[in-house]
Amino acid sequence: THALAILLLSAPAQAAGLYEASAITTGMDQRSRPAGLAACLAQVMAKVSGNPALLDDPRIAALGPVAPGLLAGLAYLDRMSDEPKHDEQGTRDRPYDLIARFEPPGIDAALLGLGEIPWLVNRDRPNVLADITIAFRGGAATTLRADTDADERHRAALLAAADHFGIPLLLRAADGPAPVAAVTLHGNMEWRDAAAWTGAWTLTWQGQRHAWTISGVSFDEAYRSAIAGTAAVLSGHNAAK
């Protein structure tokens, strides 16, 4: 069988993941927790609604103080677990991933209060096949695949962006057929002299072609732009620009 990198979950598992997000904090006390929970709340609101504009919506920022009341649970993961602790307490100034899981009814009600609705939470969202060409520094070009070592960092960034926005994403294996998907995201990534990347993306959905670009950014940011635009188009919020 051909290997595929697939971020494709059953409906119950997908729905559970939509209400979970993470943020980097310093320590596990209250110094960074409020800001971390507010960032997680914004991520979840954007992910559940399919509207990436909510990430920067001041109305979501205003909800930050109520985030603890919407929690179903939280956990911390030590980002330096493989390194020795240097301070007396051992945890005060170390970076952690704060993992926050929110109660679906509370998030859904908060979205409704903002005029938004959950997007396909209890059934599968459209599968997206990513067809992306990468032009590296020096002119070497490749097509992003599910099982090519040279693509590892780009593949990880793309899949992380898909997880961030709750998009089921598929990549073609190097020697296999294209997997079946509801829609294909076409993209071109190009390294520019200014030590930054340019991304150009196109997606056709329900008979309408959408195209958008981003430039002067890291490849992580470029892939987030690709998936944010995809989420906006598929959820019907706006045309990607």
C-alpha positions as CSV (number, residue, x, y, z in Angstrom):
1,T,0.0,0.0,0.0
2,H,1.1,3.6,-0.6
3,A,1.9,5.8,2.4
4,L,-0.2,8.9,2.7
5,A,0.0,11.8,5.2
6,I,-3.6,12.1,6.2
7,L,-5.1,14.4,8.8
8,L,-8.5,12.8,8.4
9,L,-10.5,11.8,11.5
10,S,-13.8,10.1,12.2
11,A,-16.6,12.6,13.0
12,P,-16.5,12.1,16.8
13,A,-12.7,12.4,16.9
14,Q,-12.7,15.4,14.6
15,A,-15.4,17.1,16.6
16,A,-13.4,16.6,19.9
17,G,-10.3,18.0,18.3
18,L,-12.0,21.1,17.1
19,Y,-12.6,22.3,20.7
20,E,-8.9,21.9,21.7
21,A,-6.0,24.3,21.1
22,S,-2.5,25.0,22.5
23,A,-0.4,28.1,23.3
24,I,3.2,28.5,24.6
25,T,3.4,29.8,28.2
26,T,6.2,30.5,30.7
27,G,5.8,28.2,33.7
28,M,2.6,26.6,34.8
29,D,1.4,29.4,37.1
30,Q,-0.9,32.3,36.7
31,R,1.6,34.6,35.1
32,S,1.1,33.4,31.5
33,R,-2.1,31.3,31.9
34,P,-4.7,34.0,31.3
35,A,-3.0,35.1,28.0
36,G,-2.5,31.4,27.0
37,L,-6.1,30.5,27.6
38,A,-7.3,33.6,25.7
39,A,-5.1,32.6,22.7
40,C,-6.4,29.1,22.9
41,L,-10.0,30.4,23.0
42,A,-9.4,32.5,19.9
43,Q,-8.0,29.4,18.1
44,V,-10.9,27.2,19.0
45,M,-13.5,29.9,18.0
46,A,-11.8,30.2,14.6
47,K,-11.5,26.5,14.2
48,V,-15.0,25.6,15.2
49,S,-16.6,28.3,13.0
50,G,-14.2,27.9,10.1
51,N,-13.7,31.7,10.2
52,P,-9.9,32.6,10.6
53,A,-10.8,36.2,10.9
54,L,-11.9,35.5,14.5
55,L,-8.3,35.0,15.5
56,D,-7.8,38.8,15.4
57,D,-11.4,39.8,16.3
58,P,-11.5,42.2,19.3
59,R,-14.7,40.6,20.4
60,I,-12.9,37.3,20.9
61,A,-10.1,39.1,22.8
62,A,-12.8,40.6,25.1
63,L,-13.9,37.1,25.9
64,G,-10.5,36.1,27.2
65,P,-11.4,36.6,30.9
66,V,-14.3,34.1,30.6
67,A,-12.1,31.4,29.0
68,P,-11.5,29.6,32.3
69,G,-15.3,29.2,32.7
70,L,-15.5,27.4,29.3
71,L,-12.8,24.9,30.1
72,A,-13.3,21.2,30.0
73,G,-9.7,20.5,31.0
74,L,-6.1,21.7,30.6
75,A,-2.7,20.2,30.6
76,Y,0.9,21.4,30.3
77,L,3.7,19.8,28.2
78,D,7.3,20.8,29.0
79,R,8.9,22.0,25.8
80,M,12.4,21.4,27.3
81,S,11.6,18.0,28.8
82,D,14.9,16.6,27.4
83,E,17.0,19.3,29.0
84,P,18.1,19.7,32.6
85,K,16.3,22.1,34.8
86,H,18.4,25.2,35.7
87,D,16.3,27.1,38.4
88,E,15.6,26.2,42.0
89,Q,11.9,25.4,41.4
90,G,12.7,23.7,38.1
91,T,9.6,24.9,36.4
92,R,9.1,28.7,36.9
93,D,10.8,30.0,33.8
94,R,10.6,27.0,31.5
95,P,8.4,27.2,28.3
96,Y,5.4,24.9,28.2
97,D,2.7,24.1,25.8
98,L,-0.6,24.8,27.5
99,I,-3.2,22.4,26.0
100,A,-6.8,23.7,26.6
101,R,-10.0,21.8,25.9
102,F,-13.2,23.7,25.9
103,E,-16.8,22.6,26.6
104,P,-18.6,22.4,23.2
105,P,-21.9,23.9,24.4
106,G,-20.2,26.9,25.8
107,I,-18.1,27.6,22.7
108,D,-21.2,27.1,20.4
109,A,-23.2,29.5,22.5
110,A,-20.3,32.1,22.4
111,L,-20.2,31.8,18.6
112,L,-23.9,32.3,18.3
113,G,-23.6,35.4,20.4
114,L,-21.1,36.7,17.8
115,G,-23.4,35.9,14.9
116,E,-21.3,32.8,14.0
117,I,-22.3,29.1,13.8
118,P,-20.3,25.9,14.2
119,W,-19.1,24.6,10.8
120,L,-19.7,20.9,10.2
121,V,-18.7,19.9,13.7
122,N,-20.7,16.7,13.9
123,R,-19.9,15.4,10.4
124,D,-16.9,15.2,8.2
125,R,-15.5,18.4,6.8
126,P,-14.5,18.3,3.1
127,N,-11.2,16.4,2.5
128,V,-8.5,18.7,1.0
129,L,-5.8,17.4,-1.3
130,A,-2.7,19.6,-1.2
131,D,-0.9,19.9,-4.5
132,I,2.1,22.2,-3.7
133,T,5.3,22.9,-5.7
134,I,8.2,24.2,-3.7
135,A,11.1,26.2,-5.3
136,F,14.0,26.2,-2.9
137,R,16.9,28.6,-2.8
138,G,19.2,27.9,-5.7
139,G,16.3,27.0,-8.0
140,A,15.8,23.4,-7.0
141,A,12.1,22.5,-7.1
142,T,10.0,19.7,-5.8
143,T,6.4,18.7,-5.3
144,L,5.4,18.3,-1.6
145,R,4.7,14.6,-0.9
146,A,3.6,12.5,2.0
147,D,6.7,10.4,2.2
148,T,9.8,12.3,1.0
149,D,12.5,13.1,3.6
150,A,13.5,16.3,1.9
151,D,10.0,17.7,2.4
152,E,9.8,16.9,6.2
153,R,9.9,20.4,7.6
154,H,7.4,21.8,5.0
155,R,5.1,18.8,5.4
156,A,5.1,19.3,9.2
157,A,4.3,23.0,8.9
158,L,1.5,22.3,6.5
159,L,0.0,19.6,8.7
160,A,0.3,21.8,11.7
161,A,-1.6,24.6,9.9
162,A,-4.3,22.1,8.9
163,D,-4.6,21.0,12.6
164,H,-4.7,24.6,13.7
165,F,-7.8,25.3,11.5
166,G,-9.4,21.8,11.7
167,I,-9.0,21.0,8.0
168,P,-8.8,17.3,7.0
169,L,-5.7,17.3,4.7
170,L,-4.2,14.7,2.4
171,L,-0.9,14.6,0.5
172,R,0.0,12.3,-2.4
173,A,2.7,9.7,-1.9
174,A,5.8,10.0,-4.1
175,D,4.9,6.9,-6.2
176,G,1.2,6.5,-5.5
177,P,-2.0,7.8,-7.0
178,A,-3.7,10.9,-5.8
179,P,-6.1,10.1,-2.9
180,V,-9.7,11.0,-3.4
181,A,-10.6,14.4,-2.0
182,A,-13.5,16.8,-2.2
183,V,-11.3,19.7,-3.3
184,T,-7.7,20.4,-4.2
185,L,-5.6,23.2,-2.9
186,H,-3.0,24.2,-5.5
187,G,0.0,26.1,-4.4
188,N,3.4,27.4,-5.3
189,M,6.0,28.2,-2.7
190,E,9.1,30.2,-3.7
191,W,12.2,31.2,-1.8
192,R,13.1,34.8,-2.4
193,D,16.4,36.6,-1.9
194,A,15.2,38.4,1.2
195,A,15.4,35.1,3.1
196,A,11.6,34.8,3.0
197,W,9.0,32.9,1.2
198,T,6.2,33.7,-1.2
199,G,3.1,31.5,-1.4
200,A,0.5,31.6,-4.2
201,W,-2.7,29.6,-3.6
202,T,-5.7,28.6,-5.7
203,L,-8.8,26.6,-4.8
204,T,-12.0,26.0,-6.7
205,W,-15.1,25.3,-4.7
206,Q,-18.7,25.1,-5.8
207,G,-17.8,26.4,-9.2
208,Q,-15.9,29.5,-8.0
209,R,-12.2,29.9,-8.2
210,H,-10.4,31.6,-5.3
211,A,-6.8,32.8,-5.4
212,W,-4.6,34.5,-2.8
213,T,-1.0,35.2,-2.1
214,I,1.4,36.0,0.8
215,S,5.0,37.2,0.6
216,G,8.0,38.1,2.8
217,V,7.1,35.4,5.5
218,S,8.5,32.2,6.9
219,F,7.2,29.0,5.3
220,D,5.2,28.3,8.4
221,E,3.3,31.5,8.0
222,A,2.9,30.8,4.3
223,Y,1.2,27.5,5.0
224,R,-1.0,29.0,7.7
225,S,-2.1,31.5,5.0
226,A,-2.9,28.6,2.7
227,I,-5.0,26.7,5.2
228,A,-6.7,29.8,6.7
229,G,-7.8,30.8,3.2
230,T,-9.0,27.3,2.5
231,A,-11.0,27.2,5.8
232,A,-12.6,30.6,4.9
233,V,-13.6,29.5,1.5
234,L,-15.0,26.0,2.5
235,S,-16.9,27.4,5.4
236,G,-18.5,30.1,3.3
237,H,-17.2,33.1,5.3
238,N,-15.4,35.0,2.6
239,A,-13.3,34.7,-0.5
240,A,-9.7,34.3,0.2
241,K,-7.6,37.2,-0.9
